[in-house]
Amino acid sequence: MLTTTLITLITLTLTLTTTTSTTTTTNICIIGTGISGSSLSHFLRHYSPTQTQTIHLFDRHTKPGGRMATVTIGGDTFEAGASILHPKNYHALNFTKMLGLGVEKGSERAMSLGIWDGGKFLFKTVDSESKSAVVQYLVSVVNSVRMLLRYGVSLLKMNTFVEVTVDSFLKYYESTETRPIFSNVEDMLKWAGLYDLTTKTLEDELVGLNFSPLLIQELITVITRINYGQSVSMSGLAGAVSLAGSGGDLWAVEGGNWQMAAGLLNRSDVTLHLQEEISTVTNLGGLYELNSTNGNSYTCQVAVVATPLDELNIQFTPQISIPERKLQHTYTTFIRGLLNPAYFGLDKVSDIPELVGTIENPELPFTCISVLKQNKVNDVTYKMFSRQSMTDALLDQIFSIRNETFRINWGAYPHYHAPEKFAPFMLDDDHLYYINAFENAASTMETGAVAAENMARLILSRLSDKKPSSSYGLKTSTADSNLQHPEL
C-alpha cells in the first residue's frame, strides 16, 4: 500500500518548470528511471539550479527504479535486483542521507560459507549460533586462519588488488575544478587509471599478479558467479568490482534501494511517464521526436537513453552504431521452505552453509543459494541465483519443503569479456546520449550514478559554452526546504 501511494504521489504531483518570456526552456527526455536516469535528473538540476530545462522521464514499468526492485515473501520485503552498496559508494550514501532514507547493514555475524562443486563441499567455514561478540570474533579469527592456510598469501593479494581498484575509482569524486568532463568511456576510464583492466580477463590479470590457482578457481570464481553470474573469464575491471562487492560493511537502503530513484525523481521537478515504452526516436534536425507504444508523441531538444540498449526495441532514425552486446541473465528464485540435506550429501539441514557458492561447472544448476531469513525451525526464506530458470522438478530435488516460490528473470548486467568495446556517450553529433555505455566497464548502482553525473555536465556544457557549477560537495545534502514531498 505504501509503495502504491508513493508512486501515485510522484505521478500526480511532479510538474514541469514554468518559464518566463525572457527564459529559453530546453526539453530533456530521459528513457529509463533506474539509478542512471534518476541520478541524471538530480545532477541536471544541481548543476543548473535556475531550472531552465523541463525534464521528462519514461519507463515501461509501473514504478521507477529499473533494476532496483523488491519482492514480498511471507510478508517480508527483500531486494530482488541490485542489492548491495559498498561503503565507499559516495553518491549513493549522499542520496540516502539527502532523502532521509534509512540504512540497512548486514548482520555483525558473518554468514557461513560453503563452496560446492556439485558432489561435495570443497571448503566450509565454521559457524556458531552464539550471539556473544567474543565468540563471533573467535569464529572469525578461526575462519580467517583456515582460509589463509588454504589459499595462502594470495588472499592478502586479493584484498590489495580490490583496494587499489577502489582507490582509482575514488577519483570520480574529485572536485569538478580538476575533474574533466568526459565525452567517451575510454577517456573516462583512462583518466582514473582503470582502462587497462578492461583489456584483459580477470583470470589473466590475477595470474599475472601470481595469485594462487586454487584461490582463482574456488573463492574468486564463487564471488564472480554470485555478483555477476560469470566466470573469471570476464573482463578485469568488472571482476575487480565484483570482488569489492564481497567485502565488509556492505549496506542497502532500508525498505528497498528503488527508493533512491523515486526520491531523486521526486526532488528534481520532473514529469514522470510510467507504463510508457518508447518505441522510436527520430532526429528531426535540432529536435528529437519520441513515440511511445501508447500512441503518444513527445518532442525534445535533448534525448538520453538511461537503460541498456542491448534488449530494447527502440528504432532510431537515423540509425545509431554501437557494439553488439548481450546481457547476462540472472534467474532469481525466492523459496520459502527448507533445503534438502540429502541433495548435498549431508544428514542435517543445519550442516548446510547459509551461503552455498559454486565453482565454474556447466553441470551445476545454480550459482548460489543463500539464507535470507530464518522464520522458524523448518521455515526458511532462501534466495537462489542461476543462469537458467529453475524447474519445479529440480527445485523439489534441492528442497524438501517448498511452501512459496517466486521467480524473476533479470537482464541483469552486460556479459563481460576482454578486451571490452564501448558504445559512445554521444550517439550522434547533436544531443542524443547514452549513459549506460559506461556499464560495459562495470555494472553497479554507483557506476550508474557516476556516469550520470558526468553525463549531466557533458549535456550542460554542450548546451552552453559555460562550464557547469563545481559546487557539488559529496558530504553536503540539500536542505529540507527543497523537498517536494518529505514523506517520500
Long-range contacts (C-beta under 8 A, 24 or more apart in sequence): 3-63, 6-262, 6-488, 7-62, 7-63, 7-64, 7-262, 7-274, 9-266, 9-485, 9-487, 9-488, 10-64, 10-262, 10-265, 10-266, 10-272, 10-485, 10-488, 11-272, 11-274, 13-484, 13-485, 14-265, 14-266, 14-269, 14-270, 14-271, 14-272, 14-484, 15-269, 15-271, 16-54, 16-269, 16-271, 17-51, 17-52, 17-53, 17-54, 17-269, 19-52, 23-50, 23-52, 24-52, 25-52, 25-53, 25-54, 26-52, 26-53, 26-54, 26-301, 26-302, 26-463, 27-53, 27-54, 27-56, 27-299, 27-300, 27-301, 27-302, 28-53, 28-54, 28-55, 28-56, 28-300, 28-301, 28-302, 28-303, 28-304, 28-459, 29-56, 29-57, 29-58, 29-288, 29-290, 29-298, 29-300, 29-302, 29-303, 29-304, 30-55, 30-56, 30-57, 30-58, 30-304, 30-306, 31-57, 31-58, 31-278, 31-281, 31-290, 31-303, 31-304, 31-305, 31-306, 31-307, 31-314, 32-57, 32-58, 32-59, 32-66, 32-305, 32-306, 32-307, 32-436, 33-57, 33-58, 33-59, 33-61, 33-64, 33-65, 33-66, 33-261, 33-265, 33-272, 33-274, 33-306, 34-64, 34-65, 34-66, 34-67, 34-68, 34-261, 34-306, 34-307, 34-448, 35-66, 35-68, 35-82, 35-260, 35-261, 35-445, 35-448, 35-449, 35-452, 36-66, 36-306, 36-307, 36-435, 36-436, 36-448, 36-449, 36-451, 36-452, 37-66, 37-261, 37-304, 37-306, 37-307, 37-435, 37-452, 38-64, 38-260, 38-261, 38-262, 38-264, 38-265, 38-268, 39-91, 39-95, 39-264, 39-448, 39-449, 39-452, 39-453, 40-304, 40-306, 40-435, 40-452, 40-455, 40-456, 41-264, 41-265, 41-268, 41-270, 42-95, 42-264, 42-267, 42-268, 42-452, 43-452, 43-453, 43-455, 43-456, 43-457, 43-472, 44-268, 44-456, 44-459, 44-460, 45-267, 45-268, 45-269, 46-456, 46-469, 46-472, 47-456, 47-457, 47-460, 47-468, 47-469, 47-472, 48-460, 48-468, 48-469, 49-469, 51-269, 53-302, 54-271, 55-268, 55-269, 55-270, 55-271, 56-270, 56-271, 56-273, 56-298, 56-300, 57-265, 57-270, 57-271, 57-272, 57-273, 58-273, 58-276, 58-277, 58-278, 58-290, 58-292, 59-272, 59-273, 59-274, 59-275, 59-276, 60-275, 60-276, 60-277, 60-293, 61-274, 61-275, 62-274, 62-275, 63-258, 63-262, 63-274, 64-258, 64-261, 64-262, 64-265, 64-272, 64-274, 65-256, 65-257, 65-258, 65-261, 65-262, 66-261, 66-307, 67-410, 67-412, 68-256, 68-257, 68-258, 68-260, 68-261, 68-445, 69-256, 69-258, 70-255, 70-256, 70-258, 71-334, 71-406, 71-408, 73-334, 73-336, 73-372, 73-381, 73-404, 73-406, 74-336, 74-375, 74-381, 74-404, 76-372, 76-373, 76-381, 77-255, 77-256, 78-334, 78-372, 78-373, 78-381, 78-383, 79-252, 79-256, 79-257, 80-332, 80-334, 80-408, 81-257, 81-408, 81-410, 81-412, 82-257, 82-444, 82-445, 83-252, 83-257, 84-245, 84-250, 84-251, 84-252, 85-250, 85-251, 85-252, 85-253, 85-257, 85-445, 85-446, 86-166, 86-244, 86-245, 86-247, 86-250, 86-444, 86-446, 87-249, 87-250, 87-251, 88-166, 88-169, 88-170, 89-444, 89-445, 89-446, 90-173, 90-446, 90-474, 91-173, 91-446, 91-449, 91-450, 91-453, 91-474, 92-260, 92-445, 92-446, 92-449, 94-474, 94-475, 94-476, 94-477, 95-260, 95-263, 95-264, 95-449, 96-253, 96-260, 97-477, 98-263, 98-267, 98-477, 98-478, 99-259, 99-260, 99-263, 99-264, 99-267, 99-488, 100-486, 101-253, 101-254, 101-255, 101-259, 101-260, 101-263, 102-253, 102-254, 102-255, 103-251, 103-252, 103-253, 103-254, 104-251, 104-252, 104-253, 104-254, 105-249, 105-250, 105-251, 106-250, 106-251, 108-133, 108-136, 109-136, 110-136, 110-139, 110-140, 110-143, 111-353, 111-354, 111-355, 111-370, 111-371, 112-353, 112-354, 112-355, 113-353, 113-354, 113-355, 113-357, 114-352, 114-353, 114-355, 114-356, 114-357, 115-218, 115-219, 115-222, 115-357, 115-358, 115-359, 116-344, 116-356, 116-357, 116-358, 116-359, 116-364, 117-358, 117-359, 117-361, 117-364, 118-358, 118-361, 118-363, 118-364, 119-345, 120-345, 121-344, 121-353, 122-218, 122-359, 123-147, 123-150, 123-218, 123-219, 124-353, 125-353, 127-353, 127-354, 147-219, 150-214, 151-212, 151-214, 151-215, 151-218, 151-219, 152-212, 152-215, 154-210, 154-211, 154-212, 154-215, 155-215, 155-219, 157-209, 157-210, 157-211, 158-211, 158-215, 158-219, 158-220, 158-243, 161-206, 161-209, 161-240, 161-243, 162-240, 162-243, 162-244, 162-247, 165-194, 165-197, 165-237, 165-240, 165-241, 165-244, 166-244, 168-192, 168-193, 168-194, 169-194, 169-450, 172-450, 172-453, 172-454, 173-474, 175-470, 176-457, 176-467, 176-468, 176-469, 176-470, 176-472, 177-470, 181-454, 181-457, 181-458, 181-461, 181-467, 181-468, 182-425, 182-454, 182-458, 183-425, 183-426, 183-458, 184-422, 184-424, 184-425, 184-426, 185-422, 185-423, 185-424, 185-425, 185-437, 185-438, 185-440, 185-441, 186-422, 188-438, 188-454, 189-237, 189-441, 194-237, 194-441, 196-236, 197-235, 197-236, 197-237, 197-240, 198-235, 198-236, 198-237, 198-238, 198-418, 198-419, 198-420, 198-441, 199-235, 199-236, 199-418, 199-419, 199-420, 200-235, 200-236, 200-418, 200-419, 201-232, 201-233, 201-234, 201-235, 201-236, 201-239, 201-417, 201-418, 202-232, 202-233, 202-234, 202-235, 202-236, 202-238, 202-239, 202-240, 203-231, 203-232, 203-233, 204-236, 204-418, 205-236, 205-239, 205-240, 206-232, 217-359, 217-360, 218-359, 221-359, 221-360, 222-357, 222-358, 222-359, 222-368, 223-357, 225-357, 225-358, 225-360, 225-367, 225-368, 225-385, 226-357, 226-367, 226-368, 226-385, 228-328, 228-413, 228-416, 228-443, 229-328, 229-329, 229-330, 229-367, 229-385, 229-387, 229-412, 229-413, 230-328, 230-415, 230-416, 231-360, 232-360, 233-417, 234-416, 234-417, 234-418, 235-416, 235-417, 235-418, 235-419, 235-420, 236-418, 237-420, 237-441, 237-442, 238-414, 238-416, 238-441, 238-442, 238-443, 239-416, 240-442, 241-442, 241-444, 241-447, 245-444, 257-445, 259-488, 260-445, 262-488, 263-488, 266-483, 266-484, 266-485, 266-488, 267-478, 267-482, 267-483, 267-484, 269-484, 278-314, 279-313, 279-314, 279-315, 280-314, 280-315, 280-316, 280-317, 281-314, 281-315, 281-316, 281-317, 281-432, 282-316, 282-317, 283-317, 283-318, 283-428, 283-430, 283-432, 286-430, 288-431, 288-432, 301-431, 302-431, 302-433, 302-459, 302-463, 303-431, 303-432, 303-433, 304-432, 304-433, 304-434, 304-435, 304-455, 304-459, 305-427, 305-432, 305-433, 305-434, 305-435, 305-436, 306-435, 306-436, 306-452, 307-436, 308-411, 308-414, 308-436, 308-439, 309-423, 309-434, 309-436, 310-411, 310-414, 311-411, 316-427, 316-432, 318-428, 320-427, 320-428, 320-432, 322-423, 322-424, 322-427, 322-434, 322-437, 323-421, 323-422, 323-423, 323-440, 325-414, 325-415, 325-423, 325-440, 326-414, 326-415, 327-411, 327-412, 327-413, 327-414, 327-415, 328-411, 328-412, 328-413, 328-414, 328-415, 328-416, 329-387, 329-409, 329-410, 329-411, 329-412, 330-367, 330-385, 330-386, 330-387, 330-410, 330-412, 330-413, 331-385, 331-386, 331-387, 331-388, 331-389, 331-390, 331-407, 331-408, 331-409, 331-410, 332-383, 332-384, 332-385, 332-407, 332-408, 332-409, 332-410, 333-383, 333-384, 333-385, 333-386, 333-390, 333-395, 333-405, 333-406, 333-407, 333-408, 334-372, 334-381, 334-382, 334-383, 334-384, 334-404, 334-405, 334-406, 334-407, 335-381, 335-382, 335-384, 335-395, 335-399, 335-402, 335-404, 335-405, 336-375, 336-379, 336-380, 336-381, 336-382, 336-402, 336-403, 336-404, 336-405, 337-379, 337-380, 337-382, 337-399, 337-400, 337-401, 337-402, 337-403, 337-404, 338-378, 338-379, 338-380, 338-399, 338-400, 338-401, 339-369, 339-380, 339-382, 339-398, 339-399, 339-400, 340-397, 340-398, 340-399, 340-400, 341-400, 342-400, 343-397, 343-398, 365-390, 365-394, 365-398, 366-390, 366-398, 369-398, 379-403, 412-443, 413-439, 413-443, 414-439, 414-440, 414-443, 416-440, 425-454, 425-455, 425-458, 426-458, 431-459, 431-462, 431-463, 433-458, 433-459
